[in-house]
Amino acid sequence: TNEKVDDIIDAIRPHASAVSLAGAGGGGFMYILAKSSADAKRIRQILEKAPPSPHSRFYGFDLDAVGMTVENLV
């Protein structure tokens, strides 16, 4: 990582179970697994109060509990 990423992780560490980075350079994504829904709200508050960059954005996502399915289209 770099100093900016380390600062983000340090700020949210008490509320996060895991952090993963995807993408290259400063244009990638940071996936954060919060310890609870209350911790997820707190993480968002922390990062909205002091955004790491003016280009930072939040994206919601869900985990697919079913997984990939294949259908015969013929």
C-alpha positions as CSV (number, residue, x, y, z in Angstrom):
1,T,0.0,0.0,0.0
2,N,1.0,3.6,0.4
3,E,0.8,6.2,3.2
4,K,-2.7,7.4,2.1
5,V,-4.1,3.9,2.0
6,D,-2.5,3.1,5.4
7,D,-4.0,6.2,6.9
8,I,-7.5,5.1,5.7
9,I,-7.0,1.6,7.1
10,D,-5.7,2.9,10.4
11,A,-8.8,5.2,10.8
12,I,-11.3,2.4,10.2
13,R,-9.4,-0.5,11.8
14,P,-11.5,-0.7,15.0
15,H,-14.7,-1.1,12.8
16,A,-13.4,-3.4,10.0
17,S,-12.9,-7.1,9.9
18,A,-11.1,-7.0,6.6
19,V,-9.9,-4.7,3.9
20,S,-9.0,-5.6,0.3
21,L,-7.6,-3.4,-2.5
22,A,-8.5,-4.0,-6.2
23,G,-7.2,-2.0,-9.2
24,A,-4.0,-0.2,-9.9
25,G,-2.6,3.0,-8.6
26,G,-4.9,5.5,-7.0
27,G,-7.8,4.6,-9.2
28,G,-8.8,1.3,-7.7
29,F,-11.3,0.1,-5.1
30,M,-11.0,-0.5,-1.4
31,Y,-13.4,-3.2,-0.2
32,I,-14.2,-3.0,3.5
33,L,-15.9,-5.7,5.5
34,A,-17.4,-4.1,8.6
35,K,-17.7,-6.0,11.8
36,S,-21.5,-5.0,12.0
37,S,-24.0,-2.8,10.4
38,A,-23.3,-0.2,13.1
39,D,-19.6,-0.4,12.3
40,A,-20.4,0.0,8.6
41,K,-22.3,3.3,9.4
42,R,-19.4,4.4,11.5
43,I,-16.9,3.7,8.8
44,R,-18.9,5.8,6.4
45,Q,-19.1,8.6,8.9
46,I,-15.4,8.6,9.4
47,L,-14.6,8.6,5.7
48,E,-17.3,11.2,4.8
49,K,-16.0,13.5,7.5
50,A,-12.4,13.4,6.2
51,P,-12.5,12.1,2.6
52,P,-9.2,10.6,1.5
53,S,-9.6,12.3,-1.9
54,P,-12.0,14.7,-3.5
55,H,-12.6,11.9,-6.0
56,S,-13.5,9.3,-3.4
57,R,-16.9,7.6,-3.7
58,F,-19.0,5.0,-1.9
59,Y,-20.4,2.1,-3.9
60,G,-22.8,-0.4,-2.3
61,F,-22.6,-4.0,-3.2
62,D,-24.1,-7.3,-2.1
63,L,-22.7,-10.8,-2.0
64,D,-24.3,-13.4,-4.2
65,A,-25.6,-16.1,-2.0
66,V,-26.5,-18.4,-5.0
67,G,-23.3,-18.2,-7.1
68,M,-23.0,-18.5,-10.8
69,T,-25.7,-20.4,-12.7
70,V,-25.5,-21.8,-16.2
71,E,-28.6,-22.3,-18.3
72,N,-29.0,-24.2,-21.6
73,L,-30.2,-21.6,-24.0
74,V,-30.9,-24.0,-26.9
